[in-house]
Amino acid sequence: MSNLTTLTLAALAFVQQPDTVRLDSITVTATRVPMSASALTSSLTVLSGDELRVRGITSVADALRDVPGVTVVQSGSFGGATSLFLRGGESDYVKVLIDGVAVNQPGGSYDFAHLSTENIERIEVLRGPGSVLYGSDATTGVIQIFTREGNASPVYSAGFRGGTFGSVHLDADVTGGTDNVKYSFGVSHFLTEGAYAFNNDYDNTVWSGRVRIDADARTEVALGLRYRDSRFHFPTDGSGNLVDENTFSTDEGTTVSIDAGRWVSDALEVRLLIASHSSSVGADDAPDNAADTLGFFSFRSLQELRRQSVDLRSNLHVDPGIVVTTGVQIERQDERSFNESLSEFGPANASTDEERNTRAAYAQVLTRIQGLSVAVGGRVDDNSAFGTFWTYRGGLGYNFSSGTTVRGSIGRSFKAPTFFENFATGFTVGNPDLRPERSSTVEASVSQSILQDRVALTGAYFHQSFRNLIQYAFDQTPNFSNVAMANAAGLEIELRAEPVRGLRLSGNYTYLDTKVLDAGFDTGEGATFVEGNRLLRRPSHAISGTADVAWAGGAVGMTVHYLGDRDDRDFSTFPATPVGLPRVTTADFWANLNVFGPAGSRPALQATLRIENISDEQYETVTGFPARGRGILVGGRLSGGG
């Protein structure tokens, strides 16, 4: 731990002794100041990278299925478009960060299909509004991925796994450093033939690294880098029909962060974050053969996006229990795209080249006095496209000596329009006067530790109001307007226990009640937004449970997921047909057995096994796109150093 972090924790006096069930880990996403989880006034889940690696989970999307309030949906096989709904919000209502760098498309959408767990230290999931600290898109929550930092002693590992669907996964990493320099580097490559009968190959390569330099007792600088390159072949049309033998898409992204901090005095810390994310997403559907000349028989597209930002903030420690944070942020977003198609009616093409900029200022006050926690913050964003928007958040929490913790919070957040909704030209016309979609949230929770901290139980209630939702109307110009409204409310229950040493049990249940209040323009037959109905693809009931046993020779475990029935639409018909997705239960199993040597102290070899969807359940999370059946991966991991 750096001297900077040590000073911060000492000043905050937020760290408590760890309990048996779960270490009272230090988190930063909810407040942007290092804080123990017990001192937060909002709901936050931390997923350990080490635990994910033990379980053989290589996809962040799969890892997030264990988080209360989260629903993950994927269009078919590996590499298919993967979206996430948090607490019933839209799929573009969650801000995704990698070492502080926003990787969403402008307007919030993010495809989790290619995000791997390679070289990850932890994943923090803030459930609730986060716009005060993170601006647009943090409407129902924030997901932040942290890259590992090394220790003084070098440690290395390399793994290989292969199995069903013609899948192969290779990865290697090394961490280490000196007293003043810490580093980690990792690489992974995944390839598969996919679950469909033809044209379903997928490969994904990821490089990542992080270097932190402690220049002196008061100054640190960290450089983070993550690069990925993926190619996805798919035979399906928009309804899931197997129709094409040569369609594929590409997705390439680079994320760079420079995070520097200095303690100007014993009470004042100044931090600077320089962030850059660029992506290039393409699609290619060439003619199937020389005779393919009817209808729209060829299509190509490329979208290039850049998000660059500078964030400067200060943390003033008024006394050991009060921290005042003030900051400013400048962000530039630009997007270039083109598409071209061939049809029996002739060629067509279109292109865009647009830019928008945001300036923001924010402030937050954190108070921790004995068992009482208070968090109050506000922010103003001034965007070149939608103008000025204000957000706020406030929360209270109290830890009783009996092991009971109560929390409550309120907040306002927003999501900016997409570039397409603002700037589209041609057949679809964008609206430069759109306002952001906005949300208001109320949350309350109670936690209880019992049996000498071997069992922890938490219950949280939330209610969210979504307003100014943007909708498309075919018969008006421009085609987009702020017209629709919806609500989402629910209950999240979490249980964690360690009844005996080495045995851990965890589980959560989510009840979700979503309702469309105003359907706006979407009122025709087959509408996806129907007044009085549930929002699509969000189950009213969801359960996740995990049990694992660890001993000197290895570890085994199992996770069970239950998804209740969901509403959806079948887009193979016109107009679309309302359908219901039935409830489904799936289970995954993993085992790691030491072949020789204790891992970390000298060269060691471990045999690994992961079985997904053990009972080979046939189900869909998106109508027309079957989820993967049973998958088995067998391999080994060599590690050493330390």
Beta strands, then each sheet from edge to edge (+ up, - down):
strand 1: 26-27
strand 2: 35-36
strand 3: 43-48
strand 4: 70-74
strand 5: 82-86
strand 6: 94-98
strand 7: 101-102
strand 8: 120-127
strand 9: 141-147
strand 10: 155-163
strand 11: 167-177
strand 12: 181-192
strand 13: 202-216
strand 14: 219-233
strand 15: 248-263
strand 16: 268-285
strand 17: 296-319
strand 18: 322-343
strand 19: 346-369
strand 20: 372-383
strand 21: 387-399
strand 22: 404-415
strand 23: 437-450
strand 24: 455-472
strand 25: 480-500
strand 26: 503-518
strand 27: 541-551
strand 28: 554-563
strand 29: 566-570
strand 30: 577-581
strand 31: 584-596
strand 32: 604-612
strand 33: 620-622
strand 34: 625-626
strand 35: 631-641
sheet 1: 1+ 2-
sheet 2: 3+ 8- 9+ 6+ 7-
sheet 3: 4+ 5-
sheet 4: 10+ 11- 12+ 13- 14+ 15- 16+ 17- 18+ 19- 20+ 21- 22+ 23- 24+ 25- 26+ 27- 28+ 31- 32+ 35- 10+
sheet 5: 29+ 30-
sheet 6: 33+ 34-
end
